[in-house]
Amino acid sequence: MATPAAVESVWDYPRPPRLESTEELVEIVLGGVVVATTKAAYRVLETSHPPTYYVPADAFAEGVLRPAEGSSFCEWKGRAAYLDLVTPDRTAARAGWTYPSPSSAFAALIDHVAVYPGRVDECRVDGEVVRPQAGGFYGGWITSGVTGPFKGEPGTSGW
């Protein structure tokens, strides 16, 4: 549990978003198996959003990442490609995304994957199970280290 002095308000995050590296232990669990683990992730911090974590693609177990249909566009990062996460016991459709050719400000995200925490068994930061950002569209990871209100919650569609 974060101490009150360590809690970040998402309203102090910038717009356009900031990219920062983190040495926190980031883990992703699917089908009862830890499919990715790293202490070399990136966080994207944007006003009103909990952090989105980007994990190096090579931190995922072999065969877990599979290209999926569709794409989307972020005004800051560029065109995203979607990924299914697959284990022998479970497939999480379009649970991850990546930026194959991000904008220059986000070039560090090449070969990194973000995951919707609500589409896998769980995501953890330093052992804490995260809560997914509400609304299903955004991929923020809510921990005890961040406070909102967060974009995506009921009543925030006009923000």
PyMOL commands that set and color helices and strands:
alter all, ss='L'
color gray80, all
select helices_A, chain A and resi 4-6+10-12+57-59+104-109+117-119
alter helices_A, ss='H'
color red, helices_A
select strands_A, chain A and resi 8-9+18-22+26-30+33-38+41-45+52-56+65-74+78-86+91-98+112-115+122-125+128-129+131-132+141-142+146-147
alter strands_A, ss='S'
color yellow, strands_A
deselect
rebuild
show_as cartoon
